[in-house]
Amino acid sequence: MNVVILAAGMGKRMQSALPKVLHPLAGKPLLQHVIDTARGLNPTKLCVIYGHGGAAVPSAVHEWGLDAGIAIDTALQQPQLGTGHAVMQALPQIDENAPTLVLYGDVPLTTSASLQRLVDAAGDDKLAILTVVQDNPFGLGRIIREDGRIVRIVEEKDATPEERAIKEINSGIMVIPTKHLNSWLGALKNNNAQGEYYLTDIVAQAVAHGVPVVSAHPSAEWEVAGVNSKVQLAELERRHQLNIANGLLEKGVHLLDPARIDVRGELICGRDVSIDVGCVFEGRVELADGVTVGANCVFVNTTVAAGATIKPFCHLEEAVVGAQSQIGPYARLRPGTELGEDVHIGNFVEVKNSKVAAHSKANHLAYVGDADVGSRVNIGAGTITCNYDGANKFRTTIEDDAFIGSDSQLVAPVTVGKGATLGAGTTLTKNAPAGKLTITRPQQLTIENWTRPVKKKK
């Protein structure tokens, strides 16, 4: 099967320099949603027709193809003379002996199941159209039937009042027997209100040539909804997020408000996961059994093991959180963070590119960067691993059972030995021996006859 995706439109109503099909929905461009769905049908040829946006669209398509390990062809439509003219541009790149599925780069939510029904209805020799009955079909092409059979499609601007009363509309998505495409497209005329070559006009030609015209229907009306403005984009975003939320609910995830979750990638949840409002999940996020997520957290490509608690207002990016750990509130785990079992990372603590072993704690106001922290370590408030000298980064090692007093600075590369204690206010520039108390602060002094400065009168 061939798949041709029409993505040449300017999208004037988007009020943006970004090509319409590259605007994101759930963190992924509209066009990429369509390509990913098309790939699920295992097409032998996949071609994207682009126009406005210069090299941005073909460049993005090429990158997606490389990431997926598949070839995606592109063809330029210039000038843009309608949907029929757009499909003409793909003819040199598709297989004449396989049917062609036509999709649209700004219709992102069509499901593979609905498209498969359409493909099955078409077989090898029929023209199949995905149609929908809408209560308010204004602006859309109407399906004209005679004795129940589709005979043609008429666009809103060219329809009579009687035809405009018809509620069955053409989604634009169709499967066409490719062997007829060249002659049908070559016979198209642009004597219509738009002055364009409509792909829909091939329906009447199919009828005239004795090619059966059949239909299939999507599971929901939103599957064929397109994006022409930021308002429509926002509407589809919420529709898509609600679909995701309903899927999570059906799998047993406890969402405190299904209307207030954003998944911009893949969210995998175990049993008895609870997610509070306002959370955002980007990339691939895995929450194991019994994980609890507080309000307004952000997860990016992160794995959280069973029984962990993520308190409100945390940001976790490319991190691994161990079982039964407690994070936050207001904690930040940056890329390269790996936390063991029952690790506590508290409020206003930042961890980056570090491993923290089981039962260790940094409960308040600390920075742990480029560090290897052992088990049962206590990191006091205000502690900083000084990992950067302005040019290079170095690692800090804190061995098992160490106690780091508040307001300590560990100037890497440095090692705190097993069971060692650093007194509060220590600036460590040399290794601290195991099992010993190390203090670097000077002896306390009181300066006699010192006067606090006062503001000078103007």
Phi, psi and chi 1 to 4 in degrees:
 res  aa     phi    psi   chi1   chi2   chi3   chi4
   1 MET       -  139.8 -178.9  179.9   65.7      -
   2 ASN   -92.1  147.8  -53.1  -58.8      -      -
   3 VAL  -126.2  126.3  173.7      -      -      -
   4 VAL  -117.4  124.7  175.4      -      -      -
   5 ILE  -111.7  121.4  -57.9  174.0      -      -
   6 LEU   -87.4  118.4  -52.1 -170.9      -      -
   7 ALA  -143.8   37.9      -      -      -      -
   8 ALA   -99.5   -5.1      -      -      -      -
   9 GLY   -67.3  153.7      -      -      -      -
  10 MET   -79.1  -39.5  179.5 -175.3  -64.6      -
  11 GLY    71.6   50.9      -      -      -      -
  12 LYS   -57.4  -37.7  -69.9 -179.1 -179.9  178.8
  13 ARG   -71.5  -10.5  -71.1  169.6   56.7 -166.8
  14 MET   -73.2  -18.3  -60.2  -64.1  -74.8      -
  15 GLN    54.3   51.0  -60.1  -67.1  -27.2      -
  16 SER  -149.9  149.3  172.2      -      -      -
  17 ALA   -76.3  -17.3      -      -      -      -
  18 LEU   -76.9  130.8 -174.9   68.8      -      -
  19 PRO   -53.1  141.0  -26.2   34.4      -      -
  20 LYS   -52.7  -44.8  177.8  171.5   67.4  170.6
  21 VAL   -71.7   -7.4  -64.6      -      -      -
  22 LEU   -99.2   -0.7  -63.5 -174.6      -      -
  23 HIS   -67.6  140.8  -78.2  -97.3      -      -
  24 PRO   -84.5  143.7   29.0  -33.6      -      -
  25 LEU  -129.1  122.9 -179.1  140.6      -      -
  26 ALA    55.0   39.0      -      -      -      -
  27 GLY    79.2    5.8      -      -      -      -
  28 LYS  -134.3  137.7 -173.5  166.3   68.0  173.9
  29 PRO   -56.3  146.6  -26.9   35.7      -      -
  30 LEU   -50.0  -47.9  -62.7  170.9      -      -
  31 LEU   -62.7  -36.1  177.7   57.0      -      -
  32 GLN   -67.1  -35.0 -167.9  173.6    3.4      -
  33 HIS   -56.9  -46.6  -78.1  -86.9      -      -
  34 VAL   -65.6  -43.5 -178.9      -      -      -
  35 ILE   -62.1  -43.6  -71.3  174.6      -      -
  36 ASP   -62.6  -39.5  -72.0  -12.6      -      -
  37 THR   -65.7  -42.8  -58.3      -      -      -
  38 ALA   -61.9  -39.2      -      -      -      -
  39 ARG   -61.4  -30.1  -74.1  176.4   51.6 -145.8
  40 GLY   -64.7  -15.3      -      -      -      -
  41 LEU   -93.8    1.0  -59.0  173.1      -      -
  42 ASN    55.4   54.4  -62.7  -47.3      -      -
  43 PRO   -70.3  151.4   27.9  -35.2      -      -
  44 THR   -82.5  -28.5   52.5      -      -      -
  45 LYS  -132.9  136.3  -67.2  -76.5 -173.3  178.0
  46 LEU  -134.8  119.0  178.9   53.2      -      -
  47 CYS  -130.8  131.4 -177.5      -      -      -
  48 VAL  -107.3  126.3  174.6      -      -      -
  49 ILE   -94.7  120.7  -50.3  -58.6      -      -
  50 TYR  -120.0  164.4   71.3   98.1      -      -
  51 GLY  -149.9  -81.1      -      -      -      -
  52 HIS   -72.9  152.6  -70.1  -77.3      -      -
  53 GLY   102.8    3.8      -      -      -      -
  54 GLY    60.2 -132.3      -      -      -      -
  55 ALA   -85.6   -3.4      -      -      -      -
  56 ALA   -61.6  -45.2      -      -      -      -
  57 VAL   -68.9  -52.8  171.9      -      -      -
  58 PRO   -62.7  -32.3   17.4  -29.7      -      -
  59 SER   -64.5  -44.4  176.3      -      -      -
  60 ALA   -64.7  -42.7      -      -      -      -
  61 VAL   -61.7  -42.3  168.3      -      -      -
  62 HIS   -61.8  -42.6  177.8   67.8      -      -
  63 GLU   -64.0  -43.3 -176.7  177.4  -24.4      -
  64 TRP   -62.6  -39.3  -60.0  -26.3      -      -
  65 GLY   -62.9  -42.1      -      -      -      -
  66 LEU   -62.3  -44.1  -71.1  177.9      -      -
  67 ASP   -60.9  -37.1  -68.6  -17.4      -      -
  68 ALA   -89.2   -9.2      -      -      -      -
  69 GLY    72.0   30.8      -      -      -      -
  70 ILE  -130.7  162.4   60.8  170.3      -      -
  71 ALA   -96.0  126.1      -      -      -      -
  72 ILE  -121.4  117.2  -55.1  176.1      -      -
  73 ASP   -82.2  156.1  -64.3  -37.7      -      -
  74 THR  -130.5  153.6   57.6      -      -      -
  75 ALA  -143.2  138.7      -      -      -      -
  76 LEU   -88.3  130.3  174.5   64.3      -      -
  77 GLN  -105.6  108.1 -176.8 -169.0   17.8      -
  78 GLN  -148.9  115.0 -173.8   61.9   39.7      -
  79 PRO   -78.8  176.3   31.7  -37.2      -      -
  80 GLN   -89.6  109.2  -75.1   78.1   48.0      -
  81 LEU  -117.6   27.1  -59.4  176.6      -      -
  82 GLY   111.6  171.3      -      -      -      -
  83 THR   -68.7  -36.3   51.8      -      -      -
  84 GLY   -64.1  -43.0      -      -      -      -
  85 HIS   -63.2  -35.4  178.9 -103.7      -      -
  86 ALA   -63.9  -45.6      -      -      -      -
  87 VAL   -65.5  -30.4  176.2      -      -      -
  88 MET   -54.4  -36.1  -72.5 -180.0 -166.4      -
  89 GLN   -67.1  -20.3  -46.0  -47.1  -51.6      -
  90 ALA   -89.2  -13.6      -      -      -      -
  91 LEU   -53.9  -41.2  -70.9  176.7      -      -
  92 PRO   -67.0  -13.8  -19.8   33.4      -      -
  93 GLN  -111.8    3.5  -57.5 -170.3   43.7      -
  94 ILE  -116.7  162.6   58.8  177.8      -      -
  95 ASP   -87.2  118.6 -178.8    1.6      -      -
  96 GLU   -66.0  -22.5 -175.9  178.5  -59.0      -
  97 ASN   -90.9    2.4  -62.0  -47.8      -      -
  98 ALA  -121.8  147.4      -      -      -      -
  99 PRO   -64.3  157.1   20.4  -29.5      -      -
 100 THR  -118.0  123.8  -64.2      -      -      -
 101 LEU   -95.1  125.0  169.9   63.1      -      -
 102 VAL  -103.0  122.5  177.0      -      -      -
 103 LEU  -121.7  174.5  -59.8  174.1      -      -
 104 TYR  -127.8  133.1  -65.3   80.6      -      -
 105 GLY   -68.8  -12.2      -      -      -      -
 106 ASP  -109.0   16.5   59.8   -3.3      -      -
 107 VAL  -119.8   86.7 -178.3      -      -      -
 108 PRO   -88.7  -13.6   31.6  -35.0      -      -
 109 LEU  -106.8    9.1  -61.2 -173.1      -      -
 110 THR   -63.4  134.9  -43.9      -      -      -
 111 THR   -90.6  155.8   63.4      -      -      -
 112 SER   -60.8  -35.9  -65.4      -      -      -
 113 ALA   -63.1  -42.9      -      -      -      -
 114 SER   -66.0  -41.0  -66.4      -      -      -
 115 LEU   -66.2  -36.4  -66.7  179.0      -      -
 116 GLN   -65.3  -37.9 -171.0   61.2   59.1      -
 117 ARG   -60.8  -39.9  -75.0 -162.6  -63.4  -86.4
 118 LEU   -65.3  -44.4 -175.6   68.3      -      -
 119 VAL   -62.4  -43.0  170.6      -      -      -
 120 ASP   -64.0  -38.3  -66.8  -17.9      -      -
 121 ALA   -65.3  -35.1      -      -      -      -
 122 ALA   -73.9  -35.6      -      -      -      -
 123 GLY    57.9 -142.3      -      -      -      -
 124 ASP  -100.9  -11.6  -66.4  -34.9      -      -
 125 ASP  -133.4    5.3   58.5   -7.9      -      -
 126 LYS  -110.4  158.1  -57.1 -179.8 -171.6   69.3
 127 LEU   -98.7  120.7 -167.7  157.2      -      -
 128 ALA  -117.2  136.6      -      -      -      -
 129 ILE  -121.3  134.9  -53.8  167.1      -      -
 130 LEU   -84.4  111.7 -162.7   65.5      -      -
 131 THR  -117.2  157.3   72.0      -      -      -
 132 VAL  -139.8  142.0 -179.4      -      -      -
 133 VAL   -94.1  120.6  175.0      -      -      -
 134 GLN  -120.8  141.6  -68.9 -170.7  -10.7      -
 135 ASP   -66.7  -34.3  -70.2  -26.2      -      -
 136 ASN  -124.8   87.4 -179.9   16.4      -      -
 137 PRO   -88.3   17.5   32.7  -33.3      -      -
 138 PHE   -53.9  133.6  177.8   77.9      -      -
 139 GLY    87.3   -3.2      -      -      -      -
 140 LEU  -111.9  154.3  -58.5  170.4      -      -
 141 GLY   -68.9  137.6      -      -      -      -
 142 ARG   -98.6  143.7  -53.4  -57.8 -157.0  -82.6
 143 ILE   -85.0  120.4  -60.2  -64.8      -      -
 144 ILE  -100.6  122.1  -51.4  -59.7      -      -
 145 ARG  -118.0  149.7  -65.4  178.5 -178.5  -95.7
 146 GLU  -130.5  122.9  -67.0  179.9    0.6      -
 147 ASP    54.7   35.3  -61.4  -35.3      -      -
 148 GLY    85.4  -10.3      -      -      -      -
 149 ARG   -98.1  140.0  -65.7  175.5  -63.0  176.5
 150 ILE   -70.5  128.0  -61.9  174.5      -      -
 151 VAL  -116.7  -25.2  -65.9      -      -      -
 152 ARG  -170.4  172.8   61.7 -169.8  176.2   92.1
 153 ILE  -124.7  135.3  -61.9  172.5      -      -
 154 VAL  -120.1  133.7   60.8      -      -      -
 155 GLU   -76.2  153.3  -61.7  -60.4  -38.0      -
 156 GLU   -51.4  -45.6  168.5   87.8   20.7      -
 157 LYS   -71.0  -18.8  -66.3 -177.9  178.8 -179.8
 158 ASP  -106.4    1.2  -56.5  -53.7      -      -
 159 ALA   -84.8  150.4      -      -      -      -
 160 THR   -80.1  165.1   65.5      -      -      -
 161 PRO   -55.0  -39.1  -27.6   35.7      -      -
 162 GLU   -65.0  -39.9  -67.1   77.6   12.4      -
 163 GLU   -69.7  -33.3  -70.3  168.6  -21.6      -
 164 ARG   -69.1  -18.9  -70.9  175.6 -176.1  168.6
 165 ALA   -76.4  -13.5      -      -      -      -
 166 ILE   -70.5  137.7  -64.7  170.6      -      -
 167 LYS  -103.3  -10.2  -67.1 -174.2  176.5 -178.4
 168 GLU   -82.0  122.2 -174.8 -179.2   13.1      -
 169 ILE  -115.7  158.7   62.1   96.8      -      -
 170 ASN   -88.6  123.2  165.8   43.2      -      -
 171 SER   -75.5  -16.6   69.7      -      -      -
 172 GLY    92.7  -19.4      -      -      -      -
 173 ILE   -83.8  125.4  -64.0  171.3      -      -
 174 MET  -150.2  159.4   59.8  177.8   66.6      -
 175 VAL  -113.1  128.3  176.6      -      -      -
 176 ILE  -122.2  135.5  -52.3  165.2      -      -
 177 PRO   -68.2  111.0   19.4  -26.2      -      -
 178 THR   -62.5  -28.2  -49.5      -      -      -
 179 LYS   -61.7  -20.5   60.2 -174.3  176.9 -176.9
 180 HIS   -95.9  -11.9  -63.6  -66.8      -      -
 181 LEU   -59.9  -44.3 -107.2 -176.2      -      -
 182 ASN   -60.0  -46.6 -165.2   41.8      -      -
 183 SER   -71.6  -39.8   61.1      -      -      -
 184 TRP   -65.0  -44.4  -73.0   -8.0      -      -
 185 LEU   -67.0  -35.9  -67.0  175.8      -      -
 186 GLY   -66.8  -22.8      -      -      -      -
 187 ALA   -92.5    0.2      -      -      -      -
 188 LEU   -66.4  144.9  -68.2  178.8      -      -
 189 LYS  -118.3  154.0  -53.7  -66.0 -176.9 -177.4
 190 ASN  -110.9   27.9   66.2  -17.0      -      -
 191 ASN   -85.1   69.1   53.8  -17.4      -      -
 192 ASN  -140.3  176.7   50.1   61.1      -      -
 193 ALA   -61.3  -28.0      -      -      -      -
 194 GLN   -91.4  -16.2  -66.4  -75.5   86.9      -
 195 GLY    68.0   31.3      -      -      -      -
 196 GLU  -119.8  164.5  -65.8 -177.1  -12.9      -
 197 TYR   -95.1  105.2  -62.2   93.7      -      -
 198 TYR   -82.3  130.8  -64.8  149.5      -      -
 199 LEU   -64.1  -31.2 -179.6   63.3      -      -
 200 THR   -62.5  -20.6   50.2      -      -      -
 201 ASP   -69.5  -13.7  -73.2  -12.7      -      -
 202 ILE   -71.3  -15.8   69.5  171.1      -      -
 203 VAL   -63.3  -46.9  173.5      -      -      -
 204 ALA   -62.6  -36.0      -      -      -      -
 205 GLN   -66.0  -39.6  -65.2 -171.8   57.5      -
 206 ALA   -61.0  -43.8      -      -      -      -
 207 VAL   -60.6  -43.9  171.6      -      -      -
 208 ALA   -63.6  -30.4      -      -      -      -
 209 HIS   -91.5    4.9  -73.9   85.9      -      -
 210 GLY    76.5   16.9      -      -      -      -
 211 VAL   -87.4  122.8  174.7      -      -      -
 212 PRO   -61.0  138.0  -20.3   31.7      -      -
 213 VAL  -113.2  119.1  179.5      -      -      -
 214 VAL  -123.2  174.3  -63.0      -      -      -
 215 SER  -137.0  160.8   62.2      -      -      -
 216 ALA  -139.9  164.2      -      -      -      -
 217 HIS  -129.3  140.5  -48.6  -71.5      -      -
 218 PRO   -72.8  167.4   28.9  -34.0      -      -
 219 SER   -72.7  -25.1  -59.9      -      -      -
 220 ALA  -149.3  152.3      -      -      -      -
 221 GLU   -62.5  -33.9 -171.3  174.6  -45.9      -
 222 TRP   -66.8  -14.3   47.1 -101.4      -      -
 223 GLU   -65.0  -24.0  -73.7 -164.1   41.4      -
 224 VAL  -111.1   12.2  -61.4      -      -      -
 225 ALA   -73.5  132.5      -      -      -      -
 226 GLY  -102.9  170.5      -      -      -      -
 227 VAL  -115.9  117.9  173.0      -      -      -
 228 ASN  -124.0   -5.8  -69.4  -57.8      -      -
 229 SER  -152.0  166.9   68.2      -      -      -
 230 LYS   -65.4  -30.0  -67.1  -70.7  178.9   62.0
 231 VAL   -63.0  -47.7  171.2      -      -      -
 232 GLN   -65.6  -36.3  -68.0  174.8  -21.2      -
 233 LEU   -61.8  -43.8  179.5   61.7      -      -
 234 ALA   -64.4  -39.3      -      -      -      -
 235 GLU   -63.2  -43.6  -69.9  171.2  -11.9      -
 236 LEU   -69.7  -33.2  -79.7 -166.7      -      -
 237 GLU   -58.5  -48.5  178.3   74.5   46.1      -
 238 ARG   -66.8  -37.2  -67.0  -32.7  -43.5  155.4
 239 ARG   -61.8  -46.0  176.4   70.2 -102.0  179.7
 240 HIS   -64.3  -43.0 -176.8   56.3      -      -
 241 GLN   -65.8  -36.4  -67.3  -60.0  -23.5      -
 242 LEU   -66.1  -37.1 -174.7   57.4      -      -
 243 ASN   -60.2  -44.3  -68.3  -17.0      -      -
 244 ILE   -64.1  -44.8  -67.1  172.0      -      -
 245 ALA   -60.8  -42.5      -      -      -      -
 246 ASN   -63.3  -37.9  -72.4  -22.8      -      -
 247 GLY   -63.3  -40.3      -      -      -      -
 248 LEU   -66.0  -42.8  -67.9  169.5      -      -
 249 LEU   -60.0  -41.8  -69.4  168.2      -      -
 250 GLU   -64.7  -24.6  -70.3  172.4   -2.2      -
 251 LYS   -89.7    1.7  -67.8  177.6 -179.5  177.7
 252 GLY    98.8    4.8      -      -      -      -
 253 VAL   -72.6  137.6  178.4      -      -      -
 254 HIS   -92.7  107.2  179.7 -152.5      -      -
 255 LEU  -103.7  119.6  -58.5  178.5      -      -
 256 LEU   -65.4  -28.2  -85.3   74.2      -      -
 257 ASP  -150.5  105.2 -174.7  -11.3      -      -
 258 PRO   -60.0  -19.0  -22.1   32.7      -      -
 259 ALA   -82.7   -6.9      -      -      -      -
 260 ARG  -125.7   62.9  -72.2 -172.5  -75.9  172.6
 261 ILE  -145.4  143.4 -177.7  173.3      -      -
 262 ASP  -128.9  117.0  -75.8   88.7      -      -
 263 VAL  -110.7  115.5  179.3      -      -      -
 264 ARG  -116.4   53.1  -59.5  167.3 -172.7  168.8
 265 GLY   164.7 -127.0      -      -      -      -
 266 GLU  -127.7  122.6 -176.9  179.7   14.6      -
 267 LEU  -113.6  117.6  174.4   57.8      -      -
 268 ILE  -112.0  122.9  -58.2  167.6      -      -
 269 CYS  -123.0  141.5  -64.9      -      -      -
 270 GLY   -84.1 -161.0      -      -      -      -
 271 ARG   -79.0  147.5  -67.1  174.3   63.5   87.4
 272 ASP    58.0   38.7  -61.3  -48.4      -      -
 273 VAL   -86.8  137.9  169.3      -      -      -
 274 SER  -122.8  130.8  177.3      -      -      -
 275 ILE  -128.2  120.9  -58.8  173.1      -      -
 276 ASP   -80.2 -177.8 -151.3  -26.5      -      -
 277 VAL   -75.0  155.9  -58.7      -      -      -
 278 GLY    77.0   16.5      -      -      -      -
 279 CYS   -90.2  146.0  -67.1      -      -      -
 280 VAL  -121.7  133.1  177.6      -      -      -
 281 PHE  -123.7  119.4  -58.6   88.3      -      -
 282 GLU  -119.2  148.7  -60.5 -177.8    6.1      -
 283 GLY    67.8 -142.3      -      -      -      -
 284 ARG  -105.2  118.3 -179.0 -177.2  172.6   89.4
 285 VAL  -123.6  132.5  176.5      -      -      -
 286 GLU  -121.4  124.6  -63.3 -176.3   46.6      -
 287 LEU  -116.5  115.6  -53.4  178.9      -      -
 288 ALA   -79.6 -179.4      -      -      -      -
 289 ASP   -53.1  135.0  -65.6   -7.0      -      -
 290 GLY    74.2   11.3      -      -      -      -
 291 VAL   -73.0  137.8  168.3      -      -      -
 292 THR  -116.6  128.3  -60.9      -      -      -
 293 VAL  -117.8  123.5  178.2      -      -      -
 294 GLY   -77.0  178.1      -      -      -      -
 295 ALA   -68.6  148.0      -      -      -      -
 296 ASN    60.5   43.4  -58.7  -57.0      -      -
 297 CYS  -102.1  154.7  -68.2      -      -      -
 298 VAL  -122.6  128.9  176.4      -      -      -
 299 PHE  -120.9  132.9  -65.4   76.1      -      -
 300 VAL  -131.7  115.7 -178.4      -      -      -
 301 ASN    45.3   57.4  -64.9  -39.0      -      -
 302 THR  -127.9  147.6  -71.1      -      -      -
 303 THR  -119.1  130.6  -61.8      -      -      -
 304 VAL  -122.4  123.0 -178.0      -      -      -
 305 ALA   -81.0  173.1      -      -      -      -
 306 ALA   -57.9  138.6      -      -      -      -
 307 GLY    76.1    3.2      -      -      -      -
 308 ALA   -74.5  152.5      -      -      -      -
 309 THR  -119.6  124.1  -62.0      -      -      -
 310 ILE  -109.1  110.4  -46.0  -61.3      -      -
 311 LYS   -79.4  169.7  -62.9  177.7 -177.8  178.9
 312 PRO   -58.8  153.9  -27.6   36.6      -      -
 313 PHE    63.3   39.7  -63.2   99.7      -      -
 314 CYS  -104.3  153.3  -68.9      -      -      -
 315 HIS  -127.4  115.9 -168.7  -70.2      -      -
 316 LEU  -121.9  120.8  -65.3   77.1      -      -
 317 GLU  -129.9  120.9 -179.8  177.9    1.4      -
 318 GLU    49.5   51.7  -63.6 -179.2   14.5      -
 319 ALA  -124.2  160.3      -      -      -      -
 320 VAL  -123.9  123.9  175.9      -      -      -
 321 VAL  -111.6  127.9  177.5      -      -      -
 322 GLY   -76.6  167.1      -      -      -      -
 323 ALA   -60.1  143.4      -      -      -      -
 324 GLN    62.5   12.6  -52.5  -60.4  -36.7      -
 325 SER   -75.6  159.0  -68.4      -      -      -
 326 GLN  -126.1  125.1  -64.2 -172.8   36.6      -
 327 ILE  -122.5  130.0  -48.4  -60.5      -      -
 328 GLY    91.9 -167.5      -      -      -      -
 329 PRO   -72.0  165.2   29.0  -36.1      -      -
 330 TYR    58.9   42.1  -64.6   98.5      -      -
 331 ALA  -105.2  155.9      -      -      -      -
 332 ARG  -130.4  121.8 -175.5 -178.8 -177.3 -165.0
 333 LEU  -109.6  114.8  -54.2 -176.0      -      -
 334 ARG   -94.8  172.7  -68.9  172.9   57.6 -167.4
 335 PRO   -54.0  140.8  -30.4   37.3      -      -
 336 GLY    89.3    4.0      -      -      -      -
 337 THR   -80.8  129.2  -64.6      -      -      -
 338 GLU  -131.7  113.8  -64.0 -178.3   24.6      -
 339 LEU  -107.9  136.4  -52.0 -178.4      -      -
 340 GLY   -81.5 -164.1      -      -      -      -
 341 GLU   -70.9  140.5 -179.6 -176.5    0.8      -
 342 ASP    54.4   44.7 -175.4   37.5      -      -
 343 VAL   -93.7  138.4  169.7      -      -      -
 344 HIS  -111.8  119.4  -68.3 -160.6      -      -
 345 ILE  -119.7  110.9  -58.3  -63.9      -      -
 346 GLY   -94.3 -159.9      -      -      -      -
 347 ASN   -68.4  134.0   48.6  -74.0      -      -
 348 PHE    59.2   38.0  -57.0  105.6      -      -
 349 VAL  -108.9  134.6  175.0      -      -      -
 350 GLU  -118.4  131.5  178.7  180.0   -6.1      -
 351 VAL  -125.3  132.4 -176.2      -      -      -
 352 LYS  -140.6  130.7 -171.5  -92.4  -59.9 -175.2
 353 ASN    48.2   48.3 -167.5   30.0      -      -
 354 SER  -137.3  152.6  -63.2      -      -      -
 355 LYS  -112.6  127.7  -65.2 -178.3  179.0 -179.8
 356 VAL  -122.0  119.2 -177.9      -      -      -
 357 ALA   -80.7  177.0      -      -      -      -
 358 ALA   -57.9  142.7      -      -      -      -
 359 HIS    68.1   14.9  -46.2  -62.5      -      -
 360 SER   -89.6  158.3  -69.4      -      -      -
 361 LYS  -138.8  138.5  -59.3  177.9 -179.4 -179.6
 362 ALA  -137.2   91.8      -      -      -      -
 363 ASN   -86.5  -19.8  -82.6  -30.6      -      -
 364 HIS  -155.1  137.1   -5.0 -101.6      -      -
 365 LEU    50.2   55.3  -60.4  161.0      -      -
 366 ALA  -133.3  157.9      -      -      -      -
 367 TYR  -123.7  120.5  171.3   67.6      -      -
 368 VAL  -119.2  102.6 -179.1      -      -      -
 369 GLY  -125.8  136.3      -      -      -      -
 370 ASP    51.9   54.0  -62.5  -68.7      -      -
 371 ALA  -131.8  153.8      -      -      -      -
 372 ASP  -119.1  109.6  -62.5  -67.7      -      -
 373 VAL  -109.6  128.9 -179.2      -      -      -
 374 GLY   -77.7 -165.5      -      -      -      -
 375 SER   -84.0  150.6  -62.7      -      -      -
 376 ARG    57.1   33.7  -61.0  172.8  -59.7  -79.8
 377 VAL   -89.8  138.6  169.9      -      -      -
 378 ASN  -111.2  122.2 -173.9   89.3      -      -
 379 ILE  -109.6  114.5  -62.3  175.5      -      -
 380 GLY   -73.5  165.0      -      -      -      -
 381 ALA   -60.1  139.6      -      -      -      -
 382 GLY    81.7    5.6      -      -      -      -
 383 THR   -77.2  139.9  -64.7      -      -      -
 384 ILE  -132.4  133.1  -59.9  170.6      -      -
 385 THR   -90.8  114.8   57.3      -      -      -
 386 CYS   -85.5   91.2  -55.2      -      -      -
 387 ASN   -97.7   -4.9   56.4  -30.1      -      -
 388 TYR  -130.6  125.4 -176.5   51.6      -      -
 389 ASP   -99.3   12.4   67.0   -0.4      -      -
 390 GLY    99.6  -15.2      -      -      -      -
 391 ALA  -133.6  -40.4      -      -      -      -
 392 ASN  -131.9  158.8  -59.8  -67.3      -      -
 393 LYS  -110.9  146.4  -67.3 -175.4  177.7 -179.8
 394 PHE  -132.9  158.3  -57.8   90.1      -      -
 395 ARG  -101.0  151.1  -67.7 -165.5   73.8   80.4
 396 THR  -112.9  138.3  -64.1      -      -      -
 397 THR  -116.9  126.4  -60.7      -      -      -
 398 ILE  -121.9  113.0  -56.0  173.5      -      -
 399 GLU   -82.4  172.5  -64.4 -179.2   -9.6      -
 400 ASP   -51.7  144.3  -64.6  -10.9      -      -
 401 ASP    64.8   14.6  -60.8  -57.7      -      -
 402 ALA   -73.6  152.2      -      -      -      -
 403 PHE  -124.7  118.1 -176.9   95.6      -      -
 404 ILE  -104.8  113.9  -48.4  -60.5      -      -
 405 GLY   -66.5  160.1      -      -      -      -
 406 SER   -59.7  150.7  -62.3      -      -      -
 407 ASP    59.7   38.0 -164.3   31.1      -      -
 408 SER   -98.8  149.2  -66.9      -      -      -
 409 GLN  -121.6  123.1  -60.9   86.6   45.1      -
 410 LEU  -107.0  107.2  -76.4   61.4      -      -
 411 VAL   -89.1  104.6 -176.7      -      -      -
 412 ALA   -72.4  151.6      -      -      -      -
 413 PRO   -81.5  130.3   29.1  -33.6      -      -
 414 VAL  -153.9  152.2   70.8      -      -      -
 415 THR  -125.8  133.5  -63.1      -      -      -
 416 VAL  -103.4  117.4  178.0      -      -      -
 417 GLY   -68.2  166.8      -      -      -      -
 418 LYS   -59.4  128.8 -176.3  176.0 -179.1  179.3
 419 GLY    72.4    7.1      -      -      -      -
 420 ALA   -72.8  156.0      -      -      -      -
 421 THR  -124.8  131.7  -62.2      -      -      -
 422 LEU  -106.3  125.5  -59.8 -170.9      -      -
 423 GLY   -66.9  153.6      -      -      -      -
 424 ALA   -55.4  139.8      -      -      -      -
 425 GLY    80.4   13.7      -      -      -      -
 426 THR   -77.5  136.0  -67.3      -      -      -
 427 THR  -109.9  104.9  -61.2      -      -      -
 428 LEU   -95.2  117.0 -166.3   70.9      -      -
 429 THR  -115.6   -8.9   57.6      -      -      -
 430 LYS  -127.9  160.5  -62.1  178.2 -177.8  178.6
 431 ASN   -58.7  139.8  -66.7  -15.7      -      -
 432 ALA   -96.4  124.0      -      -      -      -
 433 PRO   -67.0  150.2   22.9  -32.1      -      -
 434 ALA   -60.7  140.3      -      -      -      -
 435 GLY    70.5    7.1      -      -      -      -
 436 LYS  -113.4  159.0  -56.6  -70.1 -174.2 -179.0
 437 LEU   -93.1  125.6  170.3   63.7      -      -
 438 THR  -118.6  128.5  -61.3      -      -      -
 439 ILE  -133.9  135.8  -56.5  174.0      -      -
 440 THR  -119.7   -1.3   63.5      -      -      -
 441 ARG   -71.7  148.0   60.7  178.3 -179.6 -100.6
 442 PRO   -73.0  167.2   27.8  -35.4      -      -
 443 GLN   -63.6  140.2 -178.0  177.8   -2.0      -
 444 GLN   -65.7  133.9 -178.0  170.9  -44.5      -
 445 LEU  -126.0  148.1  -62.2  174.8      -      -
 446 THR  -117.8  123.6  -60.8      -      -      -
 447 ILE   -89.9  115.7  -52.2  -60.1      -      -
 448 GLU   -75.0  152.2  -59.1  -67.3  -17.6      -
 449 ASN    61.3   20.6  -59.3  -39.7      -      -
 450 TRP   -87.1  139.8  177.1   82.7      -      -
 451 THR  -122.0  132.8  -58.5      -      -      -
 452 ARG   -67.1  136.9  179.4 -179.2  -65.7  169.2
 453 PRO   -62.4  147.7  -21.6   32.5      -      -
 454 VAL  -121.5  154.3  -64.1      -      -      -
 455 LYS   -71.4  132.8 -172.5  177.8  -67.0 -173.6
 456 LYS   -75.1  138.7  -65.2 -179.9  179.7  178.4
 457 LYS   -74.0  138.3  -66.0 -178.2  179.7  179.9
 458 LYS   -85.2      -  -66.7 -176.6  179.9  178.7
